[in-house]
Amino acid sequence: MRRVLMGVLALGMMLPLAASAQKSRYSSSGDVELQYPLVAHVTHAFLVPVMGAAEGAGSSELHVEAIIDGTKYELKTNASGMLHPGEFRCRELKINESKAGWYSRQYELLFDDGTHVMFKVVGESSN
């Protein structure tokens, strides 16, 4: 009887600890959503050789077509590898807008392995 009572007491002490550990795990995923509040739906990716680079030198830019917050963008970054289409968490890094309608904008995409890459907006189209 004493062992049963000790087991019940031990379980009663461990449950709140397990609940707080679970809460911290879920809150860390919430932190990602706070830090990267947007979703980039990448529909197309392609490599563009950099002008002046020797053929086969591996110097190229990665261009992606993505829908972010309902707007279609073409984004670019320096890269020699491809990116699979899919959904990636992202955030707006920098925006410069003028009253005349000119702007420049950058987004940072977060990948599943925790790495993040900055992309510059080089095109925009309406739906």
N, C-alpha and C positions, 0 to 999 in steps of 0.2 A: 504494500500500500504506500509505503514511504517513497519507493522508487517512482511510482505512478505520479505522486504529488510533485516530486522533484522534476519529473519530465514535463508535467503541465506547466509548472512555474518557469522552467527554462524555455519552453515554447512561447509562453506569454511574453517573455523578455525579448525573444528573437524576432517576433512578428513586427514590432514597430521598427526595428533596425532594417529588416528586409523591405518594408514599405518605403523607408526613407532612401534606401539604395535604389529602388525602382524609380522613385520620384526624381532622383538626381540624374538617372540615365535618360529619362524622358525629357527633363528640362534641358539637357545638353543638346538634344535634337531640336528643341525649341530655340536654342541660342543660334543654331545655324539658320533657322528661318528668320530670326531677327536680324542677323548679320547679312544674310543674302535673301532679301524679301521677295525678289522677283524670280520668275522661271523663264529661262530661254529654251524655247522649243526649236532645236536645231533640225532643219529639214534637209539640208544639203551642205556638203563640205567638199572643197577642192583646193589643190595646191596651184599657186601661180609662181612661176620662176621670177626671181628678182633680176631686173635689168642689169646687164654687165656681169652677171655671174656666169662662170664657165659651165658648160653643159656637164651635168653629172657631179657638180661641186656640192650639191645638196643645199644651196642657198635658195630658199623659197619662202613665200608667205602662205599661210593657211587662211583661206576665205571661207566663211560659213554664212549660210542664209538662216536666219532665226526669227522667230516671232517672239517679241518681248512686250508684255503688257498690251497686246492687241495690235502692235505695229510691226511690219516686216522690215528687217534690217539686213544689210550685208555687213559683216564684221571681218576684220583681218588682224592677224598677229604674225610675228616671225616664227616660223616652225618648219621643220623638214618632215613632219609626220602628219598623218591624217587623223581625223576625229570622227567617230561614229555618230550618226544622227541620233537624237534622243533629247531628253529633257535634263537640264542642268540648272541648279540654283545659281542666281547671279545677283549682282548689285550694280547700281550706277556709281561710277567712280568720279567722273568729272564731266561737267557740262558747261559750255560757254555758249550763250545765246545772245544775239543782237536783236534789236527791235525790227530790223529789216528782214528777218526770217533766216539769217545765216546761223549756223550752229556747228559745234564740234562736241562729240560725246564719246565717252569710254565706258565699257562694262567689264566687270571682272566675273569670270565664270568659275564656279567651284566644281571640282571633279570628285568622284567617289573615293579616291585615295587621299583626299584632303588637300591636294595641290590646287592652286588657283592661277589663272592666266588672264592677263589684261588684253582686251580686244578693243580696237578703235572702230567706230562706225564709219563706213565708207560708202554706204548706200542706204536708202530708205524708200519704201513704196507703200502705197495704200492698199487696203484689202481689195 
